[in-house]
Amino acid sequence: MLKTLAEESEAEQGAWLAAFWKDFRRRFLALLSYQFSTFAPPLALNIIQNRNIGKPSPPALRREELEALFLPYDLKRLEMYSRNMVDYHLIMDMIPAISRMYFLNQLGDLALSAAQSALLLGVGLQHKSVDQLEKEIELPAGQLMGLFNRIIRKVVKLFNEVQEKAIEEQMVAVKDVVMEPTMKTLSDDLDEAAKEFQEKHKKEVGKLKDMDLSQYIIRGDDEEWNEVLNKAGQNASIVSLKSDKKRKLEAKQEPKQNKKLKNRDTKHRKDMKLKRKK
């Protein structure tokens, strides 16, 4: 492990050593799936733990960061596995991202035991199978799967808390309603509402008086309606009468038609007389 020189001040020591350590840890975690995959999980876990540097309080995980890495369906798969509804193979594609977030202190105050941390490192970062980890961690496969399920339960609980907190922040703060007695009685309110209704009613009636409602008059007398209804029958859904325009046109055309009929009659009579003479 790296140690600072005694001659340097604490401020100078903490600045460069913390920055160097963060860079080393980030790069070492990325290389654990390559040549460093031959390391046993306990050994790799000891390498990324530096007790000489104080561990700062990790920042809280935000909803935006969570949505950038996982889809809603991904979170649903994690929840289903935490409830023992699906096999662990269904969530293995998300374990590398979860492992990297945990060892980079991006999962807030999520706490895991040494065995759980070694298991998460071996599965998520070194991509080892359960059979390999059974030999290296020296725990039976059934116990390892139980530890793995507990890890996912903690992760699902943390993700749910992040989403719930984001929803609470978006909700409007509830205001306290102060119930105070009104200055008016119920009868006064009713009288005032009745006066307002009467004033509105008078205004509406006045508007109707000024309007020309002749276009809405129902045309025709009783005889015309009886004639139309008898022709239409009982099953008719629509009936109509002749408008005033049609009636005026028919009234104008009737004298002309009568003249034509008279002319036809006179011609017919003349023709008949000529035939008789012949």
Summary of the structure (lengths in Angstrom):
residues: 278
radius of gyration: 47.4
end to end distance: 149.0
largest distance: 158.3
contacts: 605
relative contact order: 0.06
helix: 67%
strand: 0%
